Amino acid sequence: MEEHFFQCPYCWEEISMLIDYSVPHQSYVEDCEVCCNPIQITVTVSDGQLEAFSAESIEQ
């Protein structure tokens, strides 16, 4: 597990999350810990390195 910092696409606050580097591709929804809006998280890991990370707003 590695800590990764990113900006919330709604409130622009910096937040962090733990990424499991043993899972090559992850896609899920997580609420912002500051403003509670849902964020679509997509993570790609290859050879123990973070290849891609996106945190996008979900249109409601």
PyMOL commands that set and color helices and strands:
alter all, ss='L'
color gray80, all
select strands_A, chain A and resi 2-7+14-19+25-31+38-46+49-57
alter strands_A, ss='S'
color yellow, strands_A
deselect
rebuild
show_as cartoon
